[in-house]
Amino acid sequence: MADAIDLENWAKENPGCSIPENAHYRVRLWDGDGFEEKRDLDVSKPSGQKVLEAFERFPTDEYILMLLDRTGLGLYG
């Protein structure tokens, strides 16, 4: 999917900027044991639930998602 925004790479290149609107995003999940391969989200507004679904983490309401920025500070969702 050529038009997907790779959020990991985008964040490195655009620190402190808001994520641009797009129809497709590429994300990676770390589960405590290691990183999963990147997966695509075909949604214009990614949510924690959509990320968990993309990585087949069910039931989604039994997980907590944390976004770590470059400083290691957590943003929770």
N, CA, C and O atoms as a Tripos MOL2 file, in Angstrom:
@<TRIPOS>MOLECULE
protein
  308   307    77     0     0
PROTEIN
NO_CHARGES

@<TRIPOS>ATOM
      1 N           0.8520   -1.1690    0.0000 N.3       1 MET1
      2 CA          0.0000    0.0000    0.0000 C.3       1 MET1
      3 C           0.9000    1.2340    0.0000 C.2       1 MET1
      4 O           1.4380    1.6160    1.0390 O.2       1 MET1
      5 N           1.0580    1.8460   -1.1530 N.am      2 ALA2
      6 CA          2.0150    2.9300   -1.3330 C.3       2 ALA2
      7 C           1.6130    4.2140   -0.6160 C.2       2 ALA2
      8 O           2.4800    5.0030   -0.2410 O.2       2 ALA2
      9 N           0.3390    4.4350   -0.4210 N.am      3 ASP3
     10 CA         -0.0740    5.7030    0.1690 C.3       3 ASP3
     11 C          -0.2510    5.6430    1.6870 C.2       3 ASP3
     12 O          -0.7530    6.5950    2.2840 O.2       3 ASP3
     13 N           0.1500    4.5530    2.3100 N.am      4 ALA4
     14 CA          0.0520    4.4490    3.7690 C.3       4 ALA4
     15 C           1.1530    5.2900    4.4120 C.2       4 ALA4
     16 O           2.2930    5.2820    3.9490 O.2       4 ALA4
     17 N           0.8140    6.0100    5.4730 N.am      5 ILE5
     18 CA          1.8020    6.7610    6.2340 C.3       5 ILE5
     19 C           2.3640    5.8260    7.2980 C.2       5 ILE5
     20 O           1.6240    5.3160    8.1400 O.2       5 ILE5
     21 N           3.6640    5.6060    7.2560 N.am      6 ASP6
     22 CA          4.3370    4.8000    8.2710 C.3       6 ASP6
     23 C           4.5190    5.7130    9.4840 C.2       6 ASP6
     24 O           5.3750    6.5980    9.4690 O.2       6 ASP6
     25 N           3.7290    5.5050   10.5200 N.am      7 LEU7
     26 CA          3.7210    6.4270   11.6570 C.3       7 LEU7
     27 C           5.0480    6.4560   12.4030 C.2       7 LEU7
     28 O           5.4390    7.5040   12.9160 O.2       7 LEU7
     29 N           5.7370    5.3470   12.4740 N.am      8 GLU8
     30 CA          7.0300    5.3160   13.1550 C.3       8 GLU8
     31 C           8.0340    6.2150   12.4310 C.2       8 GLU8
     32 O           8.6950    7.0450   13.0550 O.2       8 GLU8
     33 N           8.1420    6.0440   11.1140 N.am      9 ASN9
     34 CA          9.0650    6.8660   10.3320 C.3       9 ASN9
     35 C           8.6220    8.3250   10.2910 C.2       9 ASN9
     36 O           9.4480    9.2330   10.3810 O.2       9 ASN9
     37 N           7.3350    8.5420   10.1570 N.am     10 TRP10
     38 CA          6.8220    9.9040   10.0910 C.3      10 TRP10
     39 C           7.1400   10.6580   11.3780 C.2      10 TRP10
     40 O           7.5500   11.8180   11.3280 O.2      10 TRP10
     41 N           6.9580   10.0170   12.5250 N.am     11 ALA11
     42 CA          7.2160   10.6700   13.8100 C.3      11 ALA11
     43 C           8.6940   11.0240   13.9620 C.2      11 ALA11
     44 O           9.0170   12.0580   14.5470 O.2      11 ALA11
     45 N           9.5900   10.1950   13.4500 N.am     12 LYS12
     46 CA         11.0210   10.4980   13.5190 C.3      12 LYS12
     47 C          11.3600   11.7350   12.6950 C.2      12 LYS12
     48 O          12.2010   12.5420   13.0920 O.2      12 LYS12
     49 N          10.7080   11.8780   11.5570 N.am     13 GLU13
     50 CA         10.9980   12.9770   10.6440 C.3      13 GLU13
     51 C          10.2500   14.2580   10.9880 C.2      13 GLU13
     52 O          10.6160   15.3290   10.5030 O.2      13 GLU13
     53 N           9.2090   14.1730   11.8160 N.am     14 ASN14
     54 CA          8.3550   15.3260   12.1220 C.3      14 ASN14
     55 C           8.0880   15.4290   13.6140 C.2      14 ASN14
     56 O           6.9270   15.4040   14.0240 O.2      14 ASN14
     57 N           9.1280   15.5440   14.4450 N.am     15 PRO15
     58 CA          8.9150   15.5540   15.8980 C.3      15 PRO15
     59 C           8.0250   16.7110   16.3370 C.2      15 PRO15
     60 O           8.1770   17.8450   15.8820 O.2      15 PRO15
     61 N           7.0980   16.3960   17.2270 N.am     16 GLY16
     62 CA          6.2260   17.4070   17.7890 C.3      16 GLY16
     63 C           5.0720   17.8390   16.9050 C.2      16 GLY16
     64 O           4.2860   18.6990   17.3020 O.2      16 GLY16
     65 N           4.9490   17.2660   15.7210 N.am     17 CYS17
     66 CA          3.8710   17.6390   14.8010 C.3      17 CYS17
     67 C           2.6880   16.6940   14.9520 C.2      17 CYS17
     68 O           2.8440   15.5360   15.3410 O.2      17 CYS17
     69 N           1.5180   17.2030   14.6420 N.am     18 SER18
     70 CA          0.3200   16.3630   14.6400 C.3      18 SER18
     71 C           0.3610   15.4120   13.4540 C.2      18 SER18
     72 O           0.8780   15.7530   12.3900 O.2      18 SER18
     73 N          -0.1810   14.2380   13.6420 N.am     19 ILE19
     74 CA         -0.2260   13.2440   12.5670 C.3      19 ILE19
     75 C          -1.1690   13.7460   11.4750 C.2      19 ILE19
     76 O          -2.2970   14.1430   11.7690 O.2      19 ILE19
     77 N          -0.7200   13.7340   10.2210 N.am     20 PRO20
     78 CA         -1.5840   14.2070    9.1370 C.3      20 PRO20
     79 C          -2.7310   13.2380    8.8720 C.2      20 PRO20
     80 O          -2.6160   12.0330    9.0930 O.2      20 PRO20
     81 N          -3.8310   13.7910    8.3960 N.am     21 GLU21
     82 CA         -4.9730   12.9410    8.0430 C.3      21 GLU21
     83 C          -4.6340   12.1490    6.7870 C.2      21 GLU21
     84 O          -4.0290   12.6670    5.8480 O.2      21 GLU21
     85 N          -5.0330   10.8970    6.7910 N.am     22 ASN22
     86 CA         -4.7840   10.0090    5.6690 C.3      22 ASN22
     87 C          -5.7840    8.8600    5.7470 C.2      22 ASN22
     88 O          -6.4250    8.6620    6.7780 O.2      22 ASN22
     89 N          -5.9160    8.1160    4.6770 N.am     23 ALA23
     90 CA         -6.8390    6.9760    4.6730 C.3      23 ALA23
     91 C          -6.1790    5.6870    5.1390 C.2      23 ALA23
     92 O          -6.8720    4.7270    5.4740 O.2      23 ALA23
     93 N          -4.8340    5.6520    5.1660 N.am     24 HIS24
     94 CA         -4.1060    4.4240    5.5110 C.3      24 HIS24
     95 C          -2.8790    4.7730    6.3490 C.2      24 HIS24
     96 O          -2.1800    5.7510    6.0800 O.2      24 HIS24
     97 N          -2.6360    3.9570    7.3640 N.am     25 TYR25
     98 CA         -1.4650    4.1320    8.2280 C.3      25 TYR25
     99 C          -0.7710    2.7930    8.4110 C.2      25 TYR25
    100 O          -1.3990    1.7410    8.3020 O.2      25 TYR25
    101 N           0.5220    2.8350    8.6910 N.am     26 ARG26
    102 CA          1.2970    1.6310    8.9840 C.3      26 ARG26
    103 C           1.8310    1.7870   10.4070 C.2      26 ARG26
    104 O           2.4140    2.8160   10.7470 O.2      26 ARG26
    105 N           1.6270    0.7600   11.2350 N.am     27 VAL27
    106 CA          2.0100    0.8280   12.6440 C.3      27 VAL27
    107 C           2.7630   -0.4340   13.0540 C.2      27 VAL27
    108 O           2.7230   -1.4600   12.3740 O.2      27 VAL27
    109 N           3.4570   -0.3220   14.2010 N.am     28 ARG28
    110 CA          4.1700   -1.4640   14.7680 C.3      28 ARG28
    111 C           3.7380   -1.5810   16.2280 C.2      28 ARG28
    112 O           3.4570   -0.5760   16.8800 O.2      28 ARG28
    113 N           3.6860   -2.7960   16.7290 N.am     29 LEU29
    114 CA          3.2800   -3.0580   18.1000 C.3      29 LEU29
    115 C           4.4100   -3.7610   18.8350 C.2      29 LEU29
    116 O           5.0060   -4.7040   18.3150 O.2      29 LEU29
    117 N           4.7010   -3.3030   20.0380 N.am     30 TRP30
    118 CA          5.6610   -3.9810   20.9120 C.3      30 TRP30
    119 C           4.8570   -4.5960   22.0420 C.2      30 TRP30
    120 O           4.0780   -3.9010   22.6930 O.2      30 TRP30
    121 N           5.0320   -5.8800   22.2860 N.am     31 ASP31
    122 CA          4.2070   -6.5740   23.2780 C.3      31 ASP31
    123 C           4.9530   -6.9560   24.5480 C.2      31 ASP31
    124 O           4.4610   -7.7670   25.3330 O.2      31 ASP31
    125 N           6.1310   -6.3840   24.7590 N.am     32 GLY32
    126 CA          6.9140   -6.7120   25.9370 C.3      32 GLY32
    127 C           7.9770   -7.7580   25.6510 C.2      32 GLY32
    128 O           8.9920   -7.8150   26.3450 O.2      32 GLY32
    129 N           7.7570   -8.5800   24.6430 N.am     33 ASP33
    130 CA          8.7290   -9.5940   24.2480 C.3      33 ASP33
    131 C           9.5160   -9.1650   23.0140 C.2      33 ASP33
    132 O          10.6180   -9.6580   22.7730 O.2      33 ASP33
    133 N           8.9570   -8.2590   22.2430 N.am     34 GLY34
    134 CA          9.6100   -7.8050   21.0180 C.3      34 GLY34
    135 C           8.6220   -7.0860   20.1270 C.2      34 GLY34
    136 O           7.4380   -6.9710   20.4470 O.2      34 GLY34
    137 N           9.1210   -6.6100   19.0140 N.am     35 PHE35
    138 CA          8.2800   -5.8720   18.0740 C.3      35 PHE35
    139 C           7.6400   -6.8170   17.0720 C.2      35 PHE35
    140 O           8.2670   -7.7540   16.5780 O.2      35 PHE35
    141 N           6.3930   -6.5480   16.7900 N.am     36 GLU36
    142 CA          5.6880   -7.2630   15.7290 C.3      36 GLU36
    143 C           6.0510   -6.5970   14.3960 C.2      36 GLU36
    144 O           6.5160   -5.4570   14.3710 O.2      36 GLU36
    145 N           5.8350   -7.3130   13.2940 N.am     37 GLU37
    146 CA          5.9920   -6.6970   11.9860 C.3      37 GLU37
    147 C           4.9780   -5.5770   11.8500 C.2      37 GLU37
    148 O           3.9160   -5.6060   12.4730 O.2      37 GLU37
    149 N           5.3110   -4.5900   11.0310 N.am     38 LYS38
    150 CA          4.3830   -3.4800   10.8220 C.3      38 LYS38
    151 C           3.1380   -3.9900   10.1090 C.2      38 LYS38
    152 O           3.1940   -4.8940    9.2750 O.2      38 LYS38
    153 N           2.0180   -3.3810   10.4650 N.am     39 ARG39
    154 CA          0.7360   -3.7410    9.8420 C.3      39 ARG39
    155 C           0.0290   -2.4740    9.3920 C.2      39 ARG39
    156 O           0.2480   -1.3930    9.9380 O.2      39 ARG39
    157 N          -0.8180   -2.6280    8.3910 N.am     40 ASP40
    158 CA         -1.5490   -1.4860    7.8500 C.3      40 ASP40
    159 C          -2.9190   -1.3530    8.4790 C.2      40 ASP40
    160 O          -3.6030   -2.3430    8.7400 O.2      40 ASP40
    161 N          -3.3060   -0.1140    8.7180 N.am     41 LEU41
    162 CA         -4.6550    0.2140    9.1830 C.3      41 LEU41
    163 C          -5.3370    0.9730    8.0660 C.2      41 LEU41
    164 O          -4.8410    2.0100    7.6270 O.2      41 LEU41
    165 N          -6.4550    0.4740    7.6070 N.am     42 ASP42
    166 CA         -7.1990    1.1390    6.5450 C.3      42 ASP42
    167 C          -8.3340    1.9580    7.1410 C.2      42 ASP42
    168 O          -9.5080    1.7260    6.8500 O.2      42 ASP42
    169 N          -7.9680    2.9090    7.9700 N.am     43 VAL43
    170 CA         -8.9430    3.7970    8.6090 C.3      43 VAL43
    171 C          -8.3880    5.2130    8.5920 C.2      43 VAL43
    172 O          -7.1740    5.4030    8.6740 O.2      43 VAL43
    173 N          -9.2520    6.1980    8.4880 N.am     44 SER44
    174 CA         -8.7920    7.5860    8.4500 C.3      44 SER44
    175 C          -8.4800    8.1300    9.8380 C.2      44 SER44
    176 O          -7.7330    9.1010    9.9650 O.2      44 SER44
    177 N          -9.0420    7.5170   10.8850 N.am     45 LYS45
    178 CA         -8.7620    7.9390   12.2540 C.3      45 LYS45
    179 C          -8.4240    6.7040   13.0780 C.2      45 LYS45
    180 O          -9.3160    6.0630   13.6340 O.2      45 LYS45
    181 N          -7.1300    6.3650   13.1600 N.am     46 PRO46
    182 CA         -6.7620    5.1580   13.9090 C.3      46 PRO46
    183 C          -7.1000    5.2870   15.3880 C.2      46 PRO46
    184 O          -6.9540    6.3560   15.9800 O.2      46 PRO46
    185 N          -7.5420    4.2060   15.9650 N.am     47 SER47
    186 CA         -7.8600    4.1760   17.3940 C.3      47 SER47
    187 C          -7.0870    3.0090   18.0170 C.2      47 SER47
    188 O          -6.5620    2.1470   17.3120 O.2      47 SER47
    189 N          -7.0310    3.0030   19.3290 N.am     48 GLY48
    190 CA         -6.4070    1.8900   20.0160 C.3      48 GLY48
    191 C          -7.0590    0.5720   19.6510 C.2      48 GLY48
    192 O          -6.3790   -0.4370   19.4630 O.2      48 GLY48
    193 N          -8.3730    0.5830   19.5510 N.am     49 GLN49
    194 CA         -9.0860   -0.6430   19.1990 C.3      49 GLN49
    195 C          -8.6790   -1.1320   17.8150 C.2      49 GLN49
    196 O          -8.4800   -2.3310   17.6180 O.2      49 GLN49
    197 N          -8.5520   -0.2200   16.8540 N.am     50 LYS50
    198 CA         -8.1710   -0.6180   15.4880 C.3      50 LYS50
    199 C          -6.7460   -1.1750   15.4540 C.2      50 LYS50
    200 O          -6.4690   -2.1190   14.7130 O.2      50 LYS50
    201 N          -5.8400   -0.5960   16.2520 N.am     51 VAL51
    202 CA         -4.4730   -1.1140   16.3270 C.3      51 VAL51
    203 C          -4.4930   -2.5310   16.8930 C.2      51 VAL51
    204 O          -3.8590   -3.4290   16.3400 O.2      51 VAL51
    205 N          -5.2070   -2.7300   17.9750 N.am     52 LEU52
    206 CA         -5.2810   -4.0600   18.5860 C.3      52 LEU52
    207 C          -5.9030   -5.0810   17.6380 C.2      52 LEU52
    208 O          -5.4450   -6.2220   17.5680 O.2      52 LEU52
    209 N          -6.9350   -4.6800   16.9140 N.am     53 GLU53
    210 CA         -7.5540   -5.5860   15.9430 C.3      53 GLU53
    211 C          -6.5690   -5.9590   14.8340 C.2      53 GLU53
    212 O          -6.5260   -7.1140   14.4080 O.2      53 GLU53
    213 N          -5.7820   -4.9950   14.3670 N.am     54 ALA54
    214 CA         -4.8140   -5.2630   13.3020 C.3      54 ALA54
    215 C          -3.7760   -6.2890   13.7360 C.2      54 ALA54
    216 O          -3.2560   -7.0390   12.9100 O.2      54 ALA54
    217 N          -3.4750   -6.3210   15.0350 N.am     55 PHE55
    218 CA         -2.4970   -7.2700   15.5610 C.3      55 PHE55
    219 C          -3.1590   -8.4680   16.2320 C.2      55 PHE55
    220 O          -2.5130   -9.2200   16.9620 O.2      55 PHE55
    221 N          -4.4560   -8.6360   15.9770 N.am     56 GLU56
    222 CA         -5.2280   -9.7850   16.4360 C.3      56 GLU56
    223 C          -5.1520   -9.9780   17.9450 C.2      56 GLU56
    224 O          -4.9720  -11.0920   18.4360 O.2      56 GLU56
    225 N          -5.2940   -8.8760   18.6700 N.am     57 ARG57
    226 CA         -5.3190   -8.9020   20.1350 C.3      57 ARG57
    227 C          -6.7810   -8.7900   20.5660 C.2      57 ARG57
    228 O          -7.3520   -7.7010   20.6200 O.2      57 ARG57
    229 N          -7.3680   -9.9450   20.8700 N.am     58 PHE58
    230 CA         -8.7820  -10.0070   21.2320 C.3      58 PHE58
    231 C          -8.9510  -10.6510   22.5940 C.2      58 PHE58
    232 O          -8.1280  -11.4870   22.9670 O.2      58 PHE58
    233 N          -9.9610  -10.3070   23.3400 N.am     59 PRO59
    234 CA        -10.8550   -9.1750   23.1240 C.3      59 PRO59
    235 C         -10.1240   -7.8570   23.3950 C.2      59 PRO59
    236 O          -9.3600   -7.7410   24.3530 O.2      59 PRO59
    237 N         -10.3730   -6.8760   22.5370 N.am     60 THR60
    238 CA         -9.6270   -5.6160   22.5880 C.3      60 THR60
    239 C          -9.8220   -4.8640   23.9020 C.2      60 THR60
    240 O          -8.9480   -4.0940   24.3000 O.2      60 THR60
    241 N         -10.9450   -5.0700   24.5810 N.am     61 ASP61
    242 CA        -11.1850   -4.3350   25.8310 C.3      61 ASP61
    243 C         -10.4100   -4.9240   27.0160 C.2      61 ASP61
    244 O         -10.5230   -4.4240   28.1350 O.2      61 ASP61
    245 N          -9.6290   -5.9750   26.7800 N.am     62 GLU62
    246 CA         -8.8090   -6.5530   27.8390 C.3      62 GLU62
    247 C          -7.3260   -6.1600   27.7050 C.2      62 GLU62
    248 O          -6.4650   -6.7370   28.3690 O.2      62 GLU62
    249 N          -7.0430   -5.1890   26.8560 N.am     63 TYR63
    250 CA         -5.6790   -4.7110   26.6360 C.3      63 TYR63
    251 C          -5.5970   -3.2290   26.9520 C.2      63 TYR63
    252 O          -6.5890   -2.5030   26.8820 O.2      63 TYR63
    253 N          -4.3970   -2.7950   27.3010 N.am     64 ILE64
    254 CA         -4.1000   -1.3800   27.4740 C.3      64 ILE64
    255 C          -3.0180   -1.0410   26.4620 C.2      64 ILE64
    256 O          -2.0170   -1.7490   26.3560 O.2      64 ILE64
    257 N          -3.2150    0.0210   25.7340 N.am     65 LEU65
    258 CA         -2.2690    0.4340   24.7120 C.3      65 LEU65
    259 C          -1.5270    1.6660   25.2000 C.2      65 LEU65
    260 O          -2.1410    2.6080   25.7000 O.2      65 LEU65
    261 N          -0.2040    1.6630   25.0560 N.am     66 MET66
    262 CA          0.6100    2.8210   25.4250 C.3      66 MET66
    263 C           1.3970    3.2560   24.2020 C.2      66 MET66
    264 O           1.9450    2.4270   23.4750 O.2      66 MET66
    265 N           1.4470    4.5490   23.9820 N.am     67 LEU67
    266 CA          2.2630    5.1060   22.9160 C.3      67 LEU67
    267 C           3.4540    5.7660   23.5780 C.2      67 LEU67
    268 O           3.2970    6.6810   24.3870 O.2      67 LEU67
    269 N           4.6460    5.3010   23.2350 N.am     68 LEU68
    270 CA          5.8500    5.8730   23.7950 C.3      68 LEU68
    271 C           6.4660    6.8270   22.7820 C.2      68 LEU68
    272 O           6.7060    6.4650   21.6300 O.2      68 LEU68
    273 N           6.7160    8.0500   23.2340 N.am     69 ASP69
    274 CA          7.3690    8.9880   22.3240 C.3      69 ASP69
    275 C           8.8840    8.8120   22.4000 C.2      69 ASP69
    276 O           9.3690    7.9110   23.0830 O.2      69 ASP69
    277 N           9.6240    9.6590   21.7100 N.am     70 ARG70
    278 CA         11.0830    9.5010   21.6160 C.3      70 ARG70
    279 C          11.7690    9.6290   22.9720 C.2      70 ARG70
    280 O          12.8700    9.1100   23.1520 O.2      70 ARG70
    281 N          11.1380   10.3110   23.9300 N.am     71 THR71
    282 CA         11.7530   10.4790   25.2370 C.3      71 THR71
    283 C          11.4410    9.3070   26.1530 C.2      71 THR71
    284 O          12.0030    9.2070   27.2440 O.2      71 THR71
    285 N          10.5440    8.4140   25.7180 N.am     72 GLY72
    286 CA         10.1700    7.2760   26.5310 C.3      72 GLY72
    287 C           8.9800    7.5600   27.4310 C.2      72 GLY72
    288 O           8.5600    6.6940   28.1990 O.2      72 GLY72
    289 N           8.4290    8.7740   27.3440 N.am     73 LEU73
    290 CA          7.2440    9.1040   28.1290 C.3      73 LEU73
    291 C           6.0400    8.4600   27.4930 C.2      73 LEU73
    292 O           5.9180    8.4400   26.2680 O.2      73 LEU73
    293 N           5.1580    7.9370   28.2990 N.am     74 GLY74
    294 CA          4.0070    7.2300   27.7680 C.3      74 GLY74
    295 C           2.7890    8.1040   27.5850 C.2      74 GLY74
    296 O           2.4770    8.9490   28.4240 O.2      74 GLY74
    297 N           2.1150    7.8920   26.4920 N.am     75 LEU75
    298 CA          0.8050    8.4800   26.2600 C.3      75 LEU75
    299 C          -0.1480    7.3050   26.2230 C.2      75 LEU75
    300 O           0.0460    6.3750   25.4410 O.2      75 LEU75
    301 N          -1.1570    7.3320   27.0450 N.am     76 TYR76
    302 CA         -2.0060    6.1570   27.2140 C.3      76 TYR76
    303 C          -3.2910    6.3170   26.4320 C.2      76 TYR76
    304 O          -3.8240    7.4170   26.2890 O.2      76 TYR76
    305 N          -3.7880    5.1670   25.9170 N.am     77 GLY77
    306 CA         -5.0480    5.2060   25.2000 C.3      77 GLY77
    307 C          -5.7670    3.9070   25.3480 C.2      77 GLY77
    308 O          -6.8620    3.7430   24.8080 O.2      77 GLY77
@<TRIPOS>BOND
     1     1     2 1
     2     2     3 1
     3     3     4 2
     4     3     5 am
     5     5     6 1
     6     6     7 1
     7     7     8 2
     8     7     9 am
     9     9    10 1
    10    10    11 1
    11    11    12 2
    12    11    13 am
    13    13    14 1
    14    14    15 1
    15    15    16 2
    16    15    17 am
    17    17    18 1
    18    18    19 1
    19    19    20 2
    20    19    21 am
    21    21    22 1
    22    22    23 1
    23    23    24 2
    24    23    25 am
    25    25    26 1
    26    26    27 1
    27    27    28 2
    28    27    29 am
    29    29    30 1
    30    30    31 1
    31    31    32 2
    32    31    33 am
    33    33    34 1
    34    34    35 1
    35    35    36 2
    36    35    37 am
    37    37    38 1
    38    38    39 1
    39    39    40 2
    40    39    41 am
    41    41    42 1
    42    42    43 1
    43    43    44 2
    44    43    45 am
    45    45    46 1
    46    46    47 1
    47    47    48 2
    48    47    49 am
    49    49    50 1
    50    50    51 1
    51    51    52 2
    52    51    53 am
    53    53    54 1
    54    54    55 1
    55    55    56 2
    56    55    57 am
    57    57    58 1
    58    58    59 1
    59    59    60 2
    60    59    61 am
    61    61    62 1
    62    62    63 1
    63    63    64 2
    64    63    65 am
    65    65    66 1
    66    66    67 1
    67    67    68 2
    68    67    69 am
    69    69    70 1
    70    70    71 1
    71    71    72 2
    72    71    73 am
    73    73    74 1
    74    74    75 1
    75    75    76 2
    76    75    77 am
    77    77    78 1
    78    78    79 1
    79    79    80 2
    80    79    81 am
    81    81    82 1
    82    82    83 1
    83    83    84 2
    84    83    85 am
    85    85    86 1
    86    86    87 1
    87    87    88 2
    88    87    89 am
    89    89    90 1
    90    90    91 1
    91    91    92 2
    92    91    93 am
    93    93    94 1
    94    94    95 1
    95    95    96 2
    96    95    97 am
    97    97    98 1
    98    98    99 1
    99    99   100 2
   100    99   101 am
   101   101   102 1
   102   102   103 1
   103   103   104 2
   104   103   105 am
   105   105   106 1
   106   106   107 1
   107   107   108 2
   108   107   109 am
   109   109   110 1
   110   110   111 1
   111   111   112 2
   112   111   113 am
   113   113   114 1
   114   114   115 1
   115   115   116 2
   116   115   117 am
   117   117   118 1
   118   118   119 1
   119   119   120 2
   120   119   121 am
   121   121   122 1
   122   122   123 1
   123   123   124 2
   124   123   125 am
   125   125   126 1
   126   126   127 1
   127   127   128 2
   128   127   129 am
   129   129   130 1
   130   130   131 1
   131   131   132 2
   132   131   133 am
   133   133   134 1
   134   134   135 1
   135   135   136 2
   136   135   137 am
   137   137   138 1
   138   138   139 1
   139   139   140 2
   140   139   141 am
   141   141   142 1
   142   142   143 1
   143   143   144 2
   144   143   145 am
   145   145   146 1
   146   146   147 1
   147   147   148 2
   148   147   149 am
   149   149   150 1
   150   150   151 1
   151   151   152 2
   152   151   153 am
   153   153   154 1
   154   154   155 1
   155   155   156 2
   156   155   157 am
   157   157   158 1
   158   158   159 1
   159   159   160 2
   160   159   161 am
   161   161   162 1
   162   162   163 1
   163   163   164 2
   164   163   165 am
   165   165   166 1
   166   166   167 1
   167   167   168 2
   168   167   169 am
   169   169   170 1
   170   170   171 1
   171   171   172 2
   172   171   173 am
   173   173   174 1
   174   174   175 1
   175   175   176 2
   176   175   177 am
   177   177   178 1
   178   178   179 1
   179   179   180 2
   180   179   181 am
   181   181   182 1
   182   182   183 1
   183   183   184 2
   184   183   185 am
   185   185   186 1
   186   186   187 1
   187   187   188 2
   188   187   189 am
   189   189   190 1
   190   190   191 1
   191   191   192 2
   192   191   193 am
   193   193   194 1
   194   194   195 1
   195   195   196 2
   196   195   197 am
   197   197   198 1
   198   198   199 1
   199   199   200 2
   200   199   201 am
   201   201   202 1
   202   202   203 1
   203   203   204 2
   204   203   205 am
   205   205   206 1
   206   206   207 1
   207   207   208 2
   208   207   209 am
   209   209   210 1
   210   210   211 1
   211   211   212 2
   212   211   213 am
   213   213   214 1
   214   214   215 1
   215   215   216 2
   216   215   217 am
   217   217   218 1
   218   218   219 1
   219   219   220 2
   220   219   221 am
   221   221   222 1
   222   222   223 1
   223   223   224 2
   224   223   225 am
   225   225   226 1
   226   226   227 1
   227   227   228 2
   228   227   229 am
   229   229   230 1
   230   230   231 1
   231   231   232 2
   232   231   233 am
   233   233   234 1
   234   234   235 1
   235   235   236 2
   236   235   237 am
   237   237   238 1
   238   238   239 1
   239   239   240 2
   240   239   241 am
   241   241   242 1
   242   242   243 1
   243   243   244 2
   244   243   245 am
   245   245   246 1
   246   246   247 1
   247   247   248 2
   248   247   249 am
   249   249   250 1
   250   250   251 1
   251   251   252 2
   252   251   253 am
   253   253   254 1
   254   254   255 1
   255   255   256 2
   256   255   257 am
   257   257   258 1
   258   258   259 1
   259   259   260 2
   260   259   261 am
   261   261   262 1
   262   262   263 1
   263   263   264 2
   264   263   265 am
   265   265   266 1
   266   266   267 1
   267   267   268 2
   268   267   269 am
   269   269   270 1
   270   270   271 1
   271   271   272 2
   272   271   273 am
   273   273   274 1
   274   274   275 1
   275   275   276 2
   276   275   277 am
   277   277   278 1
   278   278   279 1
   279   279   280 2
   280   279   281 am
   281   281   282 1
   282   282   283 1
   283   283   284 2
   284   283   285 am
   285   285   286 1
   286   286   287 1
   287   287   288 2
   288   287   289 am
   289   289   290 1
   290   290   291 1
   291   291   292 2
   292   291   293 am
   293   293   294 1
   294   294   295 1
   295   295   296 2
   296   295   297 am
   297   297   298 1
   298   298   299 1
   299   299   300 2
   300   299   301 am
   301   301   302 1
   302   302   303 1
   303   303   304 2
   304   303   305 am
   305   305   306 1
   306   306   307 1
   307   307   308 2
@<TRIPOS>SUBSTRUCTURE
     1 MET1         2 RESIDUE 1 A MET
     2 ALA2         6 RESIDUE 1 A ALA
     3 ASP3        10 RESIDUE 1 A ASP
     4 ALA4        14 RESIDUE 1 A ALA
     5 ILE5        18 RESIDUE 1 A ILE
     6 ASP6        22 RESIDUE 1 A ASP
     7 LEU7        26 RESIDUE 1 A LEU
     8 GLU8        30 RESIDUE 1 A GLU
     9 ASN9        34 RESIDUE 1 A ASN
    10 TRP10       38 RESIDUE 1 A TRP
    11 ALA11       42 RESIDUE 1 A ALA
    12 LYS12       46 RESIDUE 1 A LYS
    13 GLU13       50 RESIDUE 1 A GLU
    14 ASN14       54 RESIDUE 1 A ASN
    15 PRO15       58 RESIDUE 1 A PRO
    16 GLY16       62 RESIDUE 1 A GLY
    17 CYS17       66 RESIDUE 1 A CYS
    18 SER18       70 RESIDUE 1 A SER
    19 ILE19       74 RESIDUE 1 A ILE
    20 PRO20       78 RESIDUE 1 A PRO
    21 GLU21       82 RESIDUE 1 A GLU
    22 ASN22       86 RESIDUE 1 A ASN
    23 ALA23       90 RESIDUE 1 A ALA
    24 HIS24       94 RESIDUE 1 A HIS
    25 TYR25       98 RESIDUE 1 A TYR
    26 ARG26      102 RESIDUE 1 A ARG
    27 VAL27      106 RESIDUE 1 A VAL
    28 ARG28      110 RESIDUE 1 A ARG
    29 LEU29      114 RESIDUE 1 A LEU
    30 TRP30      118 RESIDUE 1 A TRP
    31 ASP31      122 RESIDUE 1 A ASP
    32 GLY32      126 RESIDUE 1 A GLY
    33 ASP33      130 RESIDUE 1 A ASP
    34 GLY34      134 RESIDUE 1 A GLY
    35 PHE35      138 RESIDUE 1 A PHE
    36 GLU36      142 RESIDUE 1 A GLU
    37 GLU37      146 RESIDUE 1 A GLU
    38 LYS38      150 RESIDUE 1 A LYS
    39 ARG39      154 RESIDUE 1 A ARG
    40 ASP40      158 RESIDUE 1 A ASP
    41 LEU41      162 RESIDUE 1 A LEU
    42 ASP42      166 RESIDUE 1 A ASP
    43 VAL43      170 RESIDUE 1 A VAL
    44 SER44      174 RESIDUE 1 A SER
    45 LYS45      178 RESIDUE 1 A LYS
    46 PRO46      182 RESIDUE 1 A PRO
    47 SER47      186 RESIDUE 1 A SER
    48 GLY48      190 RESIDUE 1 A GLY
    49 GLN49      194 RESIDUE 1 A GLN
    50 LYS50      198 RESIDUE 1 A LYS
    51 VAL51      202 RESIDUE 1 A VAL
    52 LEU52      206 RESIDUE 1 A LEU
    53 GLU53      210 RESIDUE 1 A GLU
    54 ALA54      214 RESIDUE 1 A ALA
    55 PHE55      218 RESIDUE 1 A PHE
    56 GLU56      222 RESIDUE 1 A GLU
    57 ARG57      226 RESIDUE 1 A ARG
    58 PHE58      230 RESIDUE 1 A PHE
    59 PRO59      234 RESIDUE 1 A PRO
    60 THR60      238 RESIDUE 1 A THR
    61 ASP61      242 RESIDUE 1 A ASP
    62 GLU62      246 RESIDUE 1 A GLU
    63 TYR63      250 RESIDUE 1 A TYR
    64 ILE64      254 RESIDUE 1 A ILE
    65 LEU65      258 RESIDUE 1 A LEU
    66 MET66      262 RESIDUE 1 A MET
    67 LEU67      266 RESIDUE 1 A LEU
    68 LEU68      270 RESIDUE 1 A LEU
    69 ASP69      274 RESIDUE 1 A ASP
    70 ARG70      278 RESIDUE 1 A ARG
    71 THR71      282 RESIDUE 1 A THR
    72 GLY72      286 RESIDUE 1 A GLY
    73 LEU73      290 RESIDUE 1 A LEU
    74 GLY74      294 RESIDUE 1 A GLY
    75 LEU75      298 RESIDUE 1 A LEU
    76 TYR76      302 RESIDUE 1 A TYR
    77 GLY77      306 RESIDUE 1 A GLY
